Amino acid sequence: MSETSSDQLTETPIRDAACLVVVDTSGPEPTLLMGRRHASQIFLPDKWVFPGGRVEEDDRALADRFAGAFMPANLAHAIKPFALAAVRELCEETGLVIGTKSLFVHQSAAWEAFAASGHSPSPAELLPFARAITPPGRVRRYDTWFFVAKANAVSGNFTPPDGELLDLGWFTISKAADLDLPRITKHVLDDVAALLRDDPELIGTREFLPFYYSAGSAYRRDLISCKVAPPPP
């Protein structure tokens, strides 16, 4: 077997994922919800992160038949499963629900915990603001879309967290910057700060958002639209 084909066979697959930054703007400074990953976890052990996780096939199936709104209204269909996954993962990891009090008719195995809250998801409360692909050579690689939502979009705390994140808490941007963060989270934190300066009400005033991917030993930062199908990893 040639060296090239061997490398191709052992290349880490890139999985789809979503993260949600919940921002509380009720105080003198905005605060963000973050948690610390277990030290025993293979990917990013002991790092502080935003709630999130993998996009499941149930998220894709739901996006195909979901009649509710997204933000922006003309969000590319390929990104909709990521928005739904962000809502679901927030519920699983923190117990917080972003949804409307109504029967969730499209529930499935992945959405069982969310459906138990008696809500239907409200992805229209989520604004996409960044995308990032984990660099090569990592034990896990993800194509992650980052979303932001205001804390007042949370309907309540209806389900117990799954325990994946430890020490959940609210941090100002400056306090968050002092935590032990993954490299990409530092970039995303800067983007959150810039977004809150430019669009403090998070109404989606800009179409283009940063896209981070590996370019040698550094991240490259391009701008992409969230209204057209994203380029593949």
N, C-alpha and C positions, 0 to 999 in steps of 0.2 A: 504494500500500500504506500502511495506517495505521501510525502510530508504534507502537501497541500490538502489532499483529501482527508488525512488524519486530523488536521486542524479544523476542517470544516465539520467533521463529525463531532468533535469535542467542543465546538463553540457554544457558549452559554446562550440558550434561547432567550429572546426578548419577549417578556409577558406584558400585557396591558395592565395598567394600574391607575388609580385615582387618589388624590389627596384633597382634603377640605380644610381650609383655614377659616375658622369661625372667629369673627372680630367683634368685640364688645366696645362700642363707642360711647357708652353712657357715662364714663368717667372723664377725668381731666386728660388722660392719655388713652389711646386705644390699647386694648389688651387682646392677646391671641391665645387660643386653647392649644396646649401641647402636652405630650406625654413622653415618657422614657421607655424605650424598648428593653425587654429582658436581656440580661447579660448572656443568657444561654442561647439566644436566637442567632441563627447563622448569618442573617443579613442585618447589618447595622446594629450589632449588639451594643446595648447601653447608650445608644444615641437618642437625643431628643428629636421628636418628629411631630408632624401634624397627623391627625387621624387619617387613615386611608388603607388601601389594600388592593388586591387584584380585582380586575373586572371578570365577572363570572359569565358563563353562557346564559344564565337566567337574566342577567342585566341586558344582554344583547336582545334576547327574546322580548323582554319587557319594552325596550326602546322601540321595537318594530310595531308594537300595538298600543303604546302609551298615547293617550289623547290629550294629556295635559300640556301646559306650556313649558318652554325652556327660555333661558336668557343667554344671549339675545334671542329674540323670537325666531330668527332665521339661523340659529345655531346649526352647523353642519351635522347631518344625521349621524355620520361616523363618530362624532364626539358625544352624542347623547347617551350611549351606554356608560361612558366614563362619568357623566354627571349623575346618573342614577346610582352607579357604584359608589360614588362619593357620599351620597345620602345614606345608602345602606351601611357602608363601613362606619360612618359617624355613629349610627345607631348601635352597631355591634360593639364598637370599641369604647364608646363613652356613655351609651344609654340615651343620648339626646336625639330627638326626633324633629326633622324638618318635614312637615307634612300638614295635610288638612284632615280634620276629624270626619272621616267618611270611610265606608267599606272599601277595602282594597281588593278589587275583584281579580287582579292579575297576580295574586300572590303565588309563590313557588317555593321550592326548598330553600333557596338562598335568601328569600325575603320573609321567611317564617317569623323570625324575631321581630322584624319591623311590622309585619301585619298584625302581630299580637298586640301592638300598641293601639290598634283601632284607627290607624291613620292611612292615608294614601300619600305617597311621596310628592314633594313640591320642588322639583328641580329648577323651577323658575326663580327660586330664591338664590341660586348659585350662579356666580359670574366666573367664567373661565378667565384665567389671567396668566398662565404659563404652562409650558410643556417641557419635559426633560427626559432624555434617554440615558440610562446608566452606562458609563463607559465600559469598553471591553476589559476583560481580565477580572471582573468581579464575580463573586460566587453566585450572585443573582443579578439579572439585568431586567429593567422595567422601562416601558414607554409610558410615562406618567403625565397625566393632565392634572394641573392644580386649579382648584376653584376656591372662591372666597364667598362667604355669606355672613350677614350681620347676625349677631347673637339674638336680636329680637325676632328673627325668623324661626327660632327654635320653639316648637310647640310645647315642649316640656321634657322631663326626664321620665320615660315610661318603662324602660327595660334595663336590667342590670348589665353593666359592661362585661365583656367576655374576658377581661383580665389581660389582654394582649399588651396594653399600655399601662405602665406604672406611673405613679406620681402625677396624675392628670392635674393641670393647673392653668391659671391665666397669667400671662406674662406681658409686660410692655415690650415693645420692639427692642428697646435697649437691653432689657433684662434677658430677652430671648437670645439676643446676639452673644451673650456671655455664657450660654449653655453649651454643652458638648454636642455640636450639630454636625450632621453630614455636610459634605462640601456643597452639594446642590441646595440644601436647605438654607445655607447662608446666602446664596444668590437669590433664592425665592423670597427670603425675608426682606432683602433690599427691594425686590419688586413689589411686595406688599406695602412697604413704606411709601414707595413712589406712587402706587395706585391710590392709597388713602390720601395722599397730597393732591393728586389730580382729580380724583373722583370719590370724595369722602362719603357720599351717599350710596356708592356702589351701584349706580344705575346703568353702567355699561356705556360710557361715553367714547370708548375707543375700540376699534375693530381689531387692531394688530397687537399681538402679544409676543413675549420672548420665547424662543425655542432654543434650549440648551442641548448640545450634543458634543461628543468627543472629537477633538481635533488635535491629535498628538497627545501631549501631556496636559493640555488645557481644555476647558470648555469653550466651545464657540457659541456665540449668542446671535441668532438671527431673529427676524420678526416674521410671524406668519399670521394669517387670518383664521379666525375661528368660525368663519362663515362658509368656508369651502373645505372639501375633504382634505385632511392633513397629509403631507408627504409621508410615505412609509418610513419605518426605522432604517 
